[in-house]
């Protein structure tokens, strides 16, 4: 099954597409009735008219809590409730200083219902299971770049829908 834009137009395979998001956006991630090709749940942003179907998201933020055994951390990007991120042994983790509290990281993760153990720490509607984690603490422009990347990504999704629908845009004044 491929991700689609709400009108039945295929975009990309569910299992690989990961929209860049702010954590606040997880509040509007609605579970879809049809699972992906791999059997995992699929989601759409309920407040975006032509939201693609996805199973993974790409988020960035600061680690504000870390499980002692290193199997989970809480990610905060200051846009909404922090998200619990589970780090399975299969996760590709690349970081110089380890996943430490205070590190600014990039996470590609599958979306799932909130894990019961994070209920006391976060109010997030969903939990994330990390596929890949990168420590970006040394990049001084990381947050500014991320803010632009998320907004540009959402804008491109909307423009790609209009392009496929034959919309050419408003006339250009000369």
C-alpha angles and dihedrals in degrees: 000000000000127000113258137196101238095271095073095263112140116235111168137326113288095230094060106033114097116173116212106246147177110233090243087068091066088075088071097043102118120196112239124223094236118068122220126262090271092053095251123129119272127213141197131194102253093204096053114082097215100028115166119231112254143172098188134048134196115224138166133201148112124302104238099172133019130193111242091238092051094239095119144015138185116243122205124187095170094243099097143326113345116252129232110235117198114206110205121196088254092061117117102232119182115176135134097217101029126249097309132166108269096030117130107225142180115223132191106193144162116248120237138159113285115283113241094233093063096052094099095049104039138031093204117138093220139034126219128224109205121235095171132009127188127185108228096172093121094056105093093193096048099113096043091049092046094053090054094043094054093048092045091049093054091045091052092051090054093045092048089054092051091047092052090047091056096251110152098185134240120322115270114236114230 
